[in-house]
């Protein structure tokens, strides 16, 4: 088969890209402002930082599986708009409480849980809508642009956050994220997919649909290993990132505004990763590129926490750059493959089943990192968590995936007795997705 080079152009993708960028810029700014708000203004220690990180990802464990089936049942555009507006409303309560002097760490936990729940629905629907907007041939380019934009917002977000701290306040600065959610909802209303995403799961079949998604991931020889590796890797990476602000501010003694600069510089790696992902997949093959990027990312997280003084912060920046480049490039390759690999009628359920493991590891990682840092110290805990990511990344070499030049096309992993005919769903049956070579 030949590899297509279709461009994800048109007003549909343009509005999708703009809306996603507005939301991501606000999120990246908040990702810096909220930890600073907690550490500097509310005296949060490592344990509280771990709990805040856990709260943002816990919804994937609690509502992830039914959310996938519900996304498969509704138009993804509607899901994204609703989720963004709910997240914006929840986040708006933080600056309001800050202005009245009533902001507490407990409120930040509730807001993190609410916005995290909204993210479960919006991220799942976002993965499903991209193929409907750009078509299979434009997936690498579209995902590279979306993930590249996300990486750019990670560059700009901490810098903007640091500027907002000095000009207004950390709490008031969160209004930027609220505006981002509103702009995203407006843009998504103007997205008109080229083809209709499958919908139509009836309420009485919800449990059956959830169970099917679990069986697909459990039996698939490629999705299963990716999920396990991703879950363990995310545990290590989340444990490291949960402590990064405390590490920079308290351990290295860096001013919060300069900590934003460090994180901004480190995020440049993600931009580079998005740019090189598609050329690497074409040159090496999707299988070799995925495996090579996972293995290359293995030692990078260790560099993040090797610095012992502020004079060595360049080591941390280098670690963040290399880690971001390898992780983002790998996400582009694997994410595009999954969007082609999984039939559309199963996409929501397969995505959330996978992410329940991948993202479900994150709240556990946040709490674990906070508890370990309370006893071992921040820097040793970050090194332990980085070691977990290293072992998970190298584990791909022990799986069938590690020997593939190209990631494969879809083959139903369920025994024939467990397969349901297309008529069992109200949705239009999807043609099996083809891989490129």
KEGUSE-987391 format. One record per residue: residue in three letters; z, y, x of N, C-alpha, C in turn. Coordinates in steps of 0.02 Angstrom, whole numbers. Each point is the difference from the previous one (the first is absolute). Layout:
<nodes>
code:n_w:n_v:n_u:ca_w:ca_v:ca_u:c_w:c_v:c_u
ALA:Z:Y:X:Z:Y:X:Z:Y:X .
...
</nodes>
This chain:
<nodes>
code:n_w:n_v:n_u:ca_w:ca_v:ca_u:c_w:c_v:c_u
UNK:0:-60:42:0:60:-42:0:62:43 .
UNK:-26:52:-26:-2:63:38:57:45:-22 .
UNK:22:39:46:55:46:-15:-28:66:-23 .
UNK:24:24:-58:-26:62:-28:36:59:29 .
UNK:-33:58:-3:28:62:26:0:54:-53 .
UNK:10:-21:-63:-2:48:-55:55:51:7 .
UNK:-17:62:-16:48:54:6:37:10:-66 .
UNK:66:9:0:38:10:-61:-7:72:-24 .
UNK:-60:19:-21:-12:69:-20:3:6:-76 .
UNK:-9:62:-24:-1:12:-71:64:34:-23 .
UNK:-4:30:-59:57:37:-25:60:-45:-14 .
UNK:-13:-64:-18:56:-44:-14:44:-9:61 .
UNK:-30:-19:56:40:-9:60:26:66:27 .
UNK:-39:54:-7:23:65:24:65:21:-33 .
UNK:3:-7:-66:62:18:-35:56:-48:15 .
UNK:-17:-65:7:51:-49:19:29:17:68 .
UNK:-43:16:47:21:17:68:43:64:1 .
UNK:-22:51:-37:38:62:-2:68:-10:-32 .
UNK:2:-36:-55:64:-12:-34:47:-40:43 .
UNK:-26:-51:33:41:-40:44:26:41:59 .
UNK:-43:43:27:21:42:56:55:48:-19 .
UNK:-5:31:-60:52:46:-23:67:-35:-8 .
UNK:-2:-59:-30:62:-38:-9:29:-22:67 .
UNK:-43:-24:45:24:-24:64:29:55:44 .
UNK:-30:60:-4:28:56:39:70:16:-23 .
UNK:9:2:-66:67:12:-26:49:-55:20 .
UNK:-23:-62:-4:43:-57:18:20:3:74 .
UNK:-48:17:43:14:2:71:50:56:16 .
UNK:-6:55:-34:48:55:9:70:-20:-23 .
UNK:3:-32:-59:64:-23:-26:31:-54:43 .
UNK:-42:-43:30:26:-53:42:38:28:60 .
UNK:-17:61:20:38:33:53:58:42:-28 .
UNK:-13:35:-55:51:46:-27:60:-37:-28 .
UNK:-10:-55:-35:56:-34:-32:49:-28:52 .
UNK:-23:-34:54:48:-21:51:37:58:33 .
UNK:-36:55:13:33:59:29:51:28:-49 .
UNK:-19:3:-63:46:24:-52:63:-43:-2 .
UNK:-10:-66:5:57:-46:-3:44:5:62 .
UNK:-32:2:60:38:-1:62:34:67:14 .
UNK:-38:54:-7:24:66:21:43:33:-53 .
UNK:-22:-5:-64:35:38:-52:50:-42:-40 .
UNK:-9:-66:-1:46:-42:-39:38:-49:44 .
UNK:-5:8:67:39:-38:48:-10:-76:-6 .
UNK:-60:-22:-14:-14:-71:-6:-2:-32:69 .
UNK:29:-59:6:-2:-38:61:-52:-55:-4 .
UNK:-2:-44:50:-50:-53:0:1:-45:-62 .
UNK:60:-15:-27:4:-43:-59:-34:33:-60 .
UNK:14:64:-11:-32:35:-56:-76:4:11 .
UNK:-21:10:61:-72:3:13:-33:-68:-16 .
UNK:36:-54:16:-26:-66:-17:-4:-10:-75 .
UNK:51:25:-36:0:-7:-73:-56:41:-32 .
UNK:-13:60:26:-55:40:-27:-67:-33:11 .
UNK:-8:-30:58:-62:-37:13:-6:-60:-46 .
UNK:56:-35:-10:0:-58:-44:-18:19:-71 .
UNK:28:56:-24:-12:21:-69:-74:14:-13 .
UNK:-35:25:50:-71:17:-9:-43:-63:-9 .
UNK:22:-56:29:-41:-61:-1:27:-54:-45 .
UNK:62:6:-24:30:-50:-44:-40:-12:-64 .
UNK:-32:51:-30:-39:-13:-61:-54:-53:8 .
UNK:-26:-9:60:-50:-53:9:29:-69:-14 .
UNK:64:-9:15:33:-64:-14:16:-6:-74 .
UNK:22:54:-31:25:-2:-69:-57:-2:-51 .
UNK:-50:43:9:-53:6:-51:-69:-18:25 .
UNK:-5:-22:63:-65:-11:30:-43:-50:-37 .
UNK:27:-59:-16:-40:-52:-32:-26:19:-69 .
UNK:44:23:-45:-28:21:-66:-44:62:6 .
UNK:12:42:49:-42:60:8:-72:-20:15 .
UNK:-10:-53:40:-68:-22:15:-37:-22:-61 .
UNK:33:-38:-43:-32:-22:-62:-13:58:-47 .
UNK:45:48:-2:-10:59:-43:-57:43:25 .
UNK:-7:6:66:-57:37:27:-66:-35:-17 .
UNK:-1:-66:3:-60:-37:-20:-15:9:-74 .
UNK:49:19:-39:-8:7:-72:-25:69:-20 .
UNK:12:51:40:-16:69:-17:-52:29:49 .
UNK:-32:53:-22:-47:35:43:38:29:60 .
UNK:-21:-14:62:38:22:59:6:76:4 .
UNK:-51:37:-24:4:72:3:59:26:-41 .
UNK:9:-28:-60:56:20:-43:67:-15:32 .
UNK:4:-58:33:62:-20:33:17:49:55 .
UNK:-49:20:40:13:45:56:22:68:-25 .
UNK:-34:28:-50:19:66:-27:71:-1:-26 .
UNK:17:-50:-40:68:-5:-29:53:-6:54 .
UNK:-13:-44:49:49:-10:54:11:63:41 .
UNK:-54:36:15:6:61:40:41:53:-37 .
UNK:-11:8:-64:36:51:-39:75:-18:-4 .
UNK:16:-64:-8:70:-20:-2:34:11:67 .
UNK:-35:-16:54:28:10:67:12:74:14 .
UNK:-48:42:-20:8:71:10:60:28:-38 .
UNK:10:-23:-62:56:23:-40:67:-20:32 .
UNK:4:-62:26:62:-22:32:14:40:63 .
UNK:-51:12:40:10:37:62:19:73:-12 .
UNK:-22:28:-54:16:70:-16:75:10:-8 .
UNK:37:-52:-18:73:8:-10:36:15:65 .
UNK:-30:-18:58:34:11:64:5:74:18 .
UNK:-55:38:1:8:72:13:42:36:-52 .
UNK:-5:-22:-63:42:32:-52:73:-11:15 .
UNK:19:-61:18:70:-14:18:20:37:63 .
UNK:-47:7:47:15:37:61:14:73:-13 .
UNK:-39:30:-45:10:71:-16:68:12:-33 .
UNK:24:-49:-39:63:8:-36:60:-27:39 .
UNK:-12:-27:61:53:-25:41:29:-66:-24 .
UNK:-37:-39:-38:25:-63:-28:-35:-62:28 .
UNK:-38:9:52:-37:-57:27:47:-48:36 .
UNK:-8:-65:-12:41:-51:31:-44:-56:28 .
UNK:29:-40:43:-36:-58:26:-16:-50:-55 .
UNK:45:-5:-50:-13:-44:-56:-62:20:-38 .
UNK:-11:66:-10:-60:22:-34:-62:-17:41 .
UNK:3:7:65:-57:-18:42:-17:-74:-7 .
UNK:52:-41:-8:-13:-72:-10:-37:-12:-66 .
UNK:22:34:-53:-31:-9:-66:-73:24:2 .
UNK:-12:56:32:-68:27:6:-44:-48:40 .
UNK:28:-28:54:-38:-48:40:-18:-62:-40 .
UNK:46:-23:-42:-15:-58:-43:-54:16:-50 .
UNK:3:60:-29:-49:20:-51:-70:8:30 .
UNK:-4:38:54:-66:10:31:-26:-65:29 .
UNK:45:-43:24:-21:-65:25:-30:-44:-56 .
UNK:30:3:-59:-27:-37:-57:-68:25:-19 .
UNK:-8:66:-2:-66:29:-15:-52:-21:52 .
UNK:22:-5:63:-46:-20:54:-25:-71:-9 .
UNK:42:-44:-26:-21:-69:-12:-63:-2:-44 .
UNK:2:40:-54:-56:1:-47:-60:37:29 .
UNK:12:59:30:-56:40:24:-35:-32:59 .
UNK:36:-32:46:-32:-32:57:-40:-61:-21 .
UNK:27:-39:-45:-36:-59:-24:-64:21:-36 .
UNK:6:49:-44:-59:24:-37:-50:32:48 .
UNK:25:34:52:-45:31:48:-42:-50:38 .
UNK:30:-57:19:-38:-52:34:-53:-28:-46 .
UNK:15:-5:-64:-47:-30:-47:-58:48:-17 .
UNK:13:65:-2:-52:47:-22:-52:14:54 .
UNK:18:-6:64:-47:17:53:-65:-40:-3 .
UNK:2:-67:-7:-63:-36:-5:-41:20:-61 .
UNK:33:18:-55:-37:21:-60:-34:67:10 .
UNK:26:41:46:-29:66:11:-56:-2:52 .
UNK:10:-36:55:-48:2:56:-44:-62:5 .
UNK:19:-56:-33:-38:-61:8:19:-38:62 .
UNK:-15:-65:4:21:-41:57:-26:24:67 .
UNK:-62:28:2:-29:20:63:33:61:32 .
UNK:37:39:-39:31:61:28:73:-6:13 .
UNK:28:-61:-2:72:-7:4:29:19:68 .
UNK:-32:-22:56:27:18:66:2:75:9 .
UNK:-56:33:-17:-3:73:8:51:35:-45 .
UNK:5:-23:-62:47:32:-46:72:-10:22 .
UNK:18:-62:18:68:-13:22:16:35:66 .
UNK:-49:4:45:11:36:62:15:74:-13 .
UNK:-37:29:-48:11:70:-16:68:10:-34 .
UNK:18:-45:-45:64:7:-34:58:-10:48 .
UNK:-4:-52:42:54:-12:48:0:52:56 .
UNK:-60:23:18:-4:54:49:32:64:-27 .
UNK:-12:14:-64:31:58:-31:76:-9:-2 .
UNK:23:-60:-15:72:-13:0:29:13:69 .
UNK:-35:-22:52:24:12:67:0:74:18 .
UNK:-51:36:-22:-2:72:11:59:35:-34 .
UNK:17:-23:-60:57:30:-35:65:-15:37 .
UNK:3:-59:33:58:-15:40:5:45:61 .
UNK:-58:24:23:0:48:55:23:68:-26 .
UNK:-29:21:-56:15:67:-26:68:3:-34 .
UNK:20:-54:-34:61:2:-40:63:21:36 .
UNK:17:-33:57:61:22:36:-5:72:25 .
UNK:-59:21:22:-8:69:22:11:49:-57 .
UNK:-30:-15:-57:9:43:-59:73:-2:-22 .
UNK:31:-60:3:70:-5:-19:45:42:45 .
UNK:-13:-3:66:39:41:46:-8:74:-14 .
UNK:-62:21:-17:-12:70:-17:38:19:-64 .
UNK:0:-45:-49:35:15:-63:75:5:10 .
UNK:27:-40:47:72:3:14:19:69:25 .
UNK:-43:29:43:16:65:30:-16:58:-46 .
UNK:-46:-9:-48:-20:55:-43:35:0:-68 .
UNK:12:-58:-28:35:-4:-65:61:-45:9 .
UNK:-7:-63:-18:53:-50:11:-31:-68:-10 .
UNK:36:-52:23:-26:-68:-8:-8:-18:-73 .
UNK:49:20:-42:-4:-17:-71:-58:36:-34 .
UNK:-8:64:13:-55:38:-30:-67:-25:24 .
UNK:-3:-22:62:-63:-25:28:-27:-60:-38 .
UNK:43:-36:-35:-23:-58:-38:-45:18:-59 .
UNK:-2:64:-17:-47:22:-52:-72:-15:19 .
UNK:-14:-3:65:-68:-16:21:-20:-69:-23 .
UNK:47:-47:1:-15:-68:-23:-10:-1:-76 .
UNK:39:40:-35:-9:5:-73:-69:25:-16 .
UNK:-22:53:34:-67:27:-11:-53:-52:18 .
UNK:12:-38:53:-47:-52:20:-10:-52:-54 .
UNK:54:-21:-32:-6:-48:-55:-39:28:-58 .
UNK:11:63:-16:-36:31:-57:-74:6:16 .
UNK:-16:23:61:-71:6:20:-33:-69:-1 .
UNK:35:-51:23:-27:-67:0:-16:-23:-70 .
UNK:45:13:-47:-12:-20:-69:-61:35:-29 .
UNK:-8:64:15:-57:38:-25:-65:-28:29 .
UNK:0:-14:65:-60:-27:32:-19:-68:-28 .
UNK:51:-42:-11:-14:-67:-25:-31:1:-69 .
UNK:16:51:-39:-30:6:-67:-76:9:5 .
UNK:-24:23:58:-71:14:8:-36:-56:37 .
UNK:35:-54:14:-31:-58:31:-33:-44:-53 .
UNK:-63:-15:9:-37:-42:-47:-30:-59:38 .
UNK:33:-58:-2:-25:-58:38:-71:-18:-19 .
UNK:-38:-25:50:-69:-23:-13:-1:-59:-47 .
UNK:52:-41:5:5:-57:-45:71:-6:-24 .
UNK:9:-31:-58:66:-4:-31:43:-51:36 .
UNK:61:20:18:47:-48:27:24:-45:-56 .
UNK:9:-65:15:19:-47:-51:68:17:-29 .
UNK:5:0:-67:63:9:-35:1:-49:-58 .
UNK:58:-7:-31:0:-38:-61:49:-59:-3 .
UNK:51:-2:42:49:-53:-5:45:12:-60 .
UNK:5:-48:-43:40:9:-61:74:-7:15 .
UNK:43:35:-37:72:0:16:30:-70:2 .
UNK:-21:-44:-47:32:-66:-2:-18:-43:60 .
UNK:-51:19:38:-20:-39:59:26:30:65 .
UNK:43:50:-4:22:35:60:33:-48:50 .
UNK:45:-43:-25:34:-47:45:-49:-48:33 .
UNK:-49:-22:-38:-50:-45:27:-41:34:54 .
UNK:-17:63:-12:-40:37:49:40:10:65 .
UNK:64:15:-6:41:9:59:4:-65:40 .
UNK:10:-55:-36:4:-65:34:-65:-18:36 .
UNK:-56:18:-30:-64:-15:32:-7:38:66 .
UNK:20:64:1:-3:38:62:42:-31:55 .
UNK:60:-25:-18:43:-32:49:-32:-63:27 .
UNK:-30:-41:-45:-31:-62:22:-60:13:46 .
UNK:-38:51:-16:-59:16:41:22:15:72 .
UNK:49:44:7:22:20:68:33:-58:36 .
UNK:38:-40:-36:36:-56:31:-48:-53:26 .
UNK:-54:-13:-37:-45:-54:19:-57:22:46 .
UNK:-15:65:3:-56:23:40:18:-4:75 .
UNK:-44:-31:39:16:-11:71:-5:62:42 .
UNK:-28:54:-27:-7:63:37:48:53:-27 .
UNK:3:8:-66:46:49:-28:72:-16:17 .
UNK:18:-65:-5:69:-19:14:25:19:69 .
UNK:-36:-20:54:23:21:67:2:76:9 .
UNK:-50:36:-27:1:73:6:63:29:-33 .
UNK:18:-28:-57:59:25:-36:63:-12:40 .
UNK:8:-61:27:61:-15:38:4:42:64 .
UNK:-55:5:36:-1:41:60:15:73:-17 .
UNK:-32:25:-53:10:69:-20:72:14:-20 .
UNK:31:-48:-35:69:10:-22:48:5:59 .
UNK:-6:-45:48:45:1:58:-14:62:43 .
UNK:-65:16:9:-18:59:39:27:63:-32 .
UNK:-7:6:-67:26:59:-34:75:5:5 .
UNK:34:-57:1:73:1:10:17:35:65 .
UNK:-35:-20:53:14:31:65:-20:73:4 .
UNK:-59:16:-25:-24:69:3:41:47:-43 .
UNK:20:-24:-59:40:43:-44:70:11:28 .
UNK:28:-52:30:65:9:32:-3:51:56 .
UNK:-56:1:36:-9:49:54:-9:70:-28 .
UNK:-44:7:-50:-14:67:-27:58:29:-39 .
UNK:42:-43:-29:57:26:-38:48:39:44 .
UNK:0:-14:64:47:32:46:-32:52:45 .
UNK:-65:14:-8:-36:42:47:28:71:1 .
UNK:16:28:-58:26:69:-1:68:3:32 .
UNK:44:-49:-17:66:-2:31:-6:-9:76 .
UNK:-47:-42:21:-12:-12:71:-21:63:36 .
UNK:-48:36:-28:-24:61:32:52:55:0 .
UNK:34:10:-56:47:56:-7:67:-14:33 .
UNK:28:-59:-14:68:-15:25:0:-34:69 .
UNK:-43:-50:10:1:-37:63:-32:39:56 .
UNK:-60:27:-12:-35:38:52:19:74:0 .
UNK:33:24:-52:23:69:-3:-56:50:-9 .
UNK:-53:-18:-37:-56:44:-12:12:40:-63 .
UNK:-18:64:1:6:43:-59:-42:-28:-56 .
UNK:23:4:-64:-39:-27:-55:-72:25:-4 .
UNK:-11:63:16:-68:26:-2:-44:-32:53 .
UNK:28:-14:59:-38:-34:52:-9:-74:-16 .
UNK:48:-28:-37:-9:-69:-22:-61:-6:-45 .
UNK:-12:51:-41:-60:0:-41:-63:1:43 .
UNK:2:37:56:-57:3:45:-13:-69:32 .
UNK:54:-34:19:-7:-67:30:-34:-47:-50 .
UNK:23:0:-61:-28:-44:-51:-72:20:-16 .
UNK:-14:64:2:-68:24:-12:-48:-25:54 .
UNK:21:6:63:-42:-23:55:-9:-76:-3 .
UNK:54:-35:-16:-4:-72:-4:-47:-25:-53 .
UNK:-7:38:-54:-43:-21:-55:-74:6:16 .
UNK:-17:32:55:-71:5:20:-30:-69:11 .
UNK:41:-48:18:-26:-68:11:-31:-29:-62 .
UNK:29:14:-59:-28:-25:-62:-69:28:-14 .
UNK:-11:63:18:-66:30:-8:-51:-37:43 .
UNK:19:-13:62:-45:-36:45:-14:-70:-26 .
UNK:52:-33:-26:-9:-67:-27:-49:-2:-57 .
UNK:3:49:-45:-46:2:-56:-72:11:24 .
UNK:-8:39:53:-68:14:25:-32:-61:34 .
UNK:40:-41:33:-29:-56:38:-2:-65:-39 .
UNK:33:-3:-58:6:-64:-36:-68:-29:-19 .
UNK:-43:40:-31:-66:-26:-22:-43:-20:59 .
UNK:-7:41:53:-39:-22:58:27:-64:32 .
UNK:66:-8:3:29:-60:28:-17:-61:-42 .
UNK:4:7:-67:-16:-56:-44:-73:-21:7 .
UNK:-44:50:9:-71:-16:8:-14:-33:67 .
UNK:33:23:51:-14:-26:68:32:-68:12 .
UNK:63:-7:-20:37:-61:14:-3:-51:-57 .
UNK:-13:23:-61:8:-42:-58:68:14:-32 .
UNK:5:-6:-66:62:19:-34:58:-45:21 .
UNK:-13:-64:13:55:-44:21:27:18:68 .
UNK:-44:7:49:22:18:68:34:68:1 .
UNK:-28:48:-37:29:67:-1:70:-2:-30 .
UNK:8:-36:-56:67:-4:-31:50:-31:47 .
UNK:-17:-56:30:46:-34:46:14:42:62 .
UNK:-53:28:30:9:39:60:45:61:-11 .
UNK:-8:33:-57:41:59:-14:73:-19:-13 .
UNK:11:-57:-34:68:-23:-10:34:-15:67 .
UNK:-34:-36:44:29:-18:65:11:63:42 .
UNK:-47:47:-2:7:62:39:59:42:-24 .
UNK:15:-4:-65:56:40:-27:68:-28:20 .
UNK:2:-64:21:63:-34:11:50:38:44 .
UNK:-20:21:61:49:33:44:9:75:-14 .
UNK:-43:28:-41:0:74:-7:65:27:-29 .
UNK:29:-37:-48:61:25:-32:58:5:49 .
UNK:-1:-42:52:54:3:50:1:67:36 .
UNK:-60:29:11:-4:63:36:35:57:-37 .
UNK:0:-5:-67:28:54:-41:72:14:18 .
UNK:39:-52:14:72:8:11:20:-9:73 .
UNK:-47:3:47:18:-9:71:31:63:31 .
UNK:-15:58:-28:27:63:28:75:2:-7 .
UNK:34:25:52:73:6:-1:22:73:-1 .
UNK:-43:45:21:16:72:-1:-60:38:-29 .
UNK:12:63:-15:-53:41:-29:-58:10:49 .
UNK:13:-6:65:-53:8:50:-49:-59:-2 .
UNK:21:-55:-28:-43:-60:-3:-34:-7:-69 .
UNK:2:52:-40:-27:-6:-68:-75:-15:0 .
UNK:-34:14:56:-71:-17:4:-13:-74:-10 .
UNK:48:-42:21:-6:-73:-11:-1:-15:-75 .
UNK:44:34:-36:2:-9:-72:-65:21:-33 .
UNK:-27:57:21:-63:24:-27:-56:-51:14 .
UNK:-2:-25:62:-52:-50:17:6:-62:-43 .
UNK:61:-23:-10:11:-58:-43:-23:11:-71 .
UNK:16:59:-27:-21:16:-68:-76:3:-6 .
UNK:-33:29:51:-73:6:-1:-33:-69:1 .
UNK:21:-42:47:-31:-66:6:16:-44:-60 .
UNK:60:5:-25:19:-40:-58:-41:22:-61 .
UNK:-5:65:-11:-38:25:-57:-73:-20:4 .
UNK:-29:4:60:-71:-17:7:-14:-73:-17 .
UNK:40:-45:27:-12:-71:-12:16:-21:-71 .
UNK:54:27:-28:19:-19:-68:-50:26:-52 .
UNK:-19:63:6:-47:29:-49:-68:-33:5 .
UNK:-25:-10:60:-65:-33:8:2:-70:-31 .
UNK:53:-37:12:7:-66:-30:3:3:-76 .
UNK:34:50:-27:5:7:-72:-68:14:-32 .
UNK:-42:39:34:-67:14:-26:-40:-65:-4 .
UNK:1:-39:54:-38:-62:3:24:-50:-53 .
UNK:65:-11:-2:27:-50:-46:-2:24:-73 .
UNK:12:64:-10:-2:26:-68:-69:-3:-30 .
UNK:-51:17:39:-69:-3:-25:-20:-72:-14 .
UNK:19:-45:45:-15:-71:-12:33:-24:-64 .
UNK:62:17:-12:35:-23:-60:-33:26:-63 .
UNK:-24:62:0:-32:28:-59:-66:-36:-15 .
UNK:-33:-28:51:-59:-40:-12:18:-73:-16 .
UNK:53:-24:30:18:-71:-3:27:-20:-68 .
UNK:43:41:-29:35:-18:-62:-41:22:-60 .
UNK:-13:-45:-48:-35:20:-61:38:56:-36 .
UNK:-38:46:-29:30:60:-28:51:-14:-54 .
UNK:-11:-51:-41:47:-13:-55:68:-22:27 .
UNK:3:-22:63:63:-22:31:30:53:46 .
UNK:-36:55:12:18:45:54:71:27:-7 .
UNK:19:26:-58:66:29:-8:55:-50:14 .
UNK:-7:-61:-27:51:-51:9:5:-24:71 .
UNK:-57:-10:32:0:-23:70:30:54:45 .
UNK:-19:63:-11:26:55:41:76:4:-6 .
UNK:26:1:-62:72:9:-8:39:-62:23 .
UNK:-28:-59:-10:33:-60:26:6:5:76 .
UNK:-53:22:32:2:9:73:49:54:19 .
UNK:-1:55:-36:42:56:19:73:-10:-17 .
UNK:15:-45:-48:70:-16:-12:32:-27:64 .
UNK:-39:-39:37:25:-26:64:-5:54:54 .
UNK:-59:32:6:-10:50:52:48:58:-7 .
UNK:2:29:-60:42:59:-11:72:-20:-19 .
UNK:7:-61:-27:67:-22:-16:44:-9:61 .
UNK:-31:-11:57:39:-4:62:27:67:21 .
UNK:-28:54:-26:18:66:24:71:22:-21 .
UNK:20:-9:-64:69:20:-16:51:-41:39 .
UNK:-14:-65:9:45:-41:40:3:25:72 .
UNK:-58:21:26:-2:27:68:39:64:6 .
UNK:-7:44:-50:36:63:2:76:-10:2 .
UNK:25:-44:-44:72:-14:-2:22:-34:65 .
UNK:-39:-49:22:17:-36:62:3:47:60 .
UNK:-51:43:5:-1:47:56:60:47:-3 .
UNK:17:24:-59:57:44:-6:65:-34:20 .
UNK:10:-62:-21:60:-36:17:3:-17:75 .
UNK:-57:-22:28:-1:-16:71:12:62:43 .
UNK:-31:56:-20:8:62:38:72:24:-2 .
UNK:34:-13:-56:71:19:-5:42:-37:51 .
UNK:-20:-62:17:39:-39:48:-29:0:70 .
UNK:-66:-7:6:-31:-5:65:-21:68:29 .
UNK:-14:47:-43:-28:64:22:-73:5:-23 .
UNK:-25:60:-4:-67:12:-27:-54:-29:44 .
UNK:1:16:64:-55:-22:44:-2:-76:8 .
UNK:55:-35:13:-4:-73:4:-26:-32:-65 .
UNK:19:27:-56:-24:-28:-64:-75:9:-6 .
UNK:-25:58:19:-73:11:-3:-37:-49:45 .
UNK:27:-15:58:-32:-48:45:1:-70:-30 .
UNK:54:-19:-33:3:-65:-33:-53:-4:-55 .
UNK:-5:52:-40:-49:1:-54:-71:-1:27 .
UNK:-12:35:54:-66:-1:31:-17:-70:25 .
UNK:49:-37:24:-10:-69:22:-20:-45:-57 .
UNK:26:13:-60:-20:-39:-59:-74:10:-14 .
UNK:-22:63:3:-72:14:-11:-42:-35:53 .
UNK:22:0:62:-38:-32:54:-10:-75:-15 .
UNK:54:-35:-19:-6:-71:-14:-46:-14:-60 .
UNK:6:41:-52:-42:-9:-59:-73:9:16 .
UNK:-16:51:40:-70:14:16:-31:-55:42 .
UNK:37:-27:48:-26:-53:42:-8:-66:-39 .
UNK:37:-7:-55:-3:-62:-39:-69:-12:-30 .
UNK:-42:52:-6:-67:-11:-27:-40:-49:42 .
UNK:16:-5:64:-36:-46:44:13:-73:-17 .
UNK:53:-13:-38:18:-68:-19:-29:-20:-67 .
UNK:-37:44:-33:-27:-12:-67:-75:-12:4 .
UNK:-30:-26:-54:-73:-8:-2:-37:66:8 .
UNK:31:55:-20:-32:66:4:-15:18:72 .
UNK:44:-19:46:-8:19:70:-62:-28:33 .
UNK:-33:-48:-32:-59:-31:30:-65:22:-34 .
UNK:4:46:-47:-59:20:-38:-36:58:32 .
UNK:-66:-4:4:-40:57:21:-9:49:-58 .
UNK:-9:-27:-60:-7:40:-61:50:-24:-52 .
UNK:32:46:-35:42:-19:-56:-45:-26:-56 .
UNK:23:-50:-38:-45:-39:-43:-13:31:-68 .
UNK:-46:-33:-37:-13:16:-70:49:-37:-44 .
UNK:3:21:-63:48:-28:-47:-16:-72:-18 .
UNK:51:-43:1:-3:-66:-29:65:-10:-39 .
UNK:-5:-17:-63:59:-7:-42:48:-51:31 .
UNK:61:21:21:45:-46:33:38:-47:-47 .
UNK:-4:12:-66:37:-40:-47:-35:-66:-13 .
UNK:37:-55:-9:-30:-62:-22:-35:11:-67 .
UNK:-52:-39:-14:-39:10:-61:43:-4:-62 .
UNK:54:-39:2:42:-6:-59:40:63:-15 .
UNK:7:44:52:38:62:-10:-44:60:-11 .
UNK:-66:-9:2:-45:56:-9:-10:14:-74 .
UNK:-6:63:-17:-13:19:-69:-71:25:-5 .
UNK:-33:-15:-55:-68:24:-9:1:74:-14 .
UNK:-56:35:12:-2:71:-13:18:18:-71 .
UNK:-11:-45:-48:15:17:-69:74:5:-13 .
UNK:42:-25:46:72:6:-8:23:72:5 .
UNK:-40:43:30:16:71:6:-44:40:-46 .
UNK:26:56:-24:-41:46:-38:-46:39:46 .
UNK:16:-1:66:-39:38:48:-67:-33:12 .
UNK:-49:40:20:-64:-26:21:8:-39:64 .
UNK:-25:-62:4:8:-39:62:-33:34:59 .
UNK:32:-6:58:-26:33:60:-40:-50:41 .
UNK:-55:24:30:-38:-40:47:39:-6:65 .
UNK:6:-60:30:36:-7:63:-25:49:52 .
UNK:47:30:35:-17:50:49:-29:-33:63 .
UNK:-51:29:28:-32:-27:60:24:37:62 .
UNK:8:-37:54:18:32:62:-63:20:38 .
UNK:7:46:47:-56:18:42:4:-37:66 .
UNK:-53:-3:36:-1:-34:64:-41:38:51 .
</nodes>
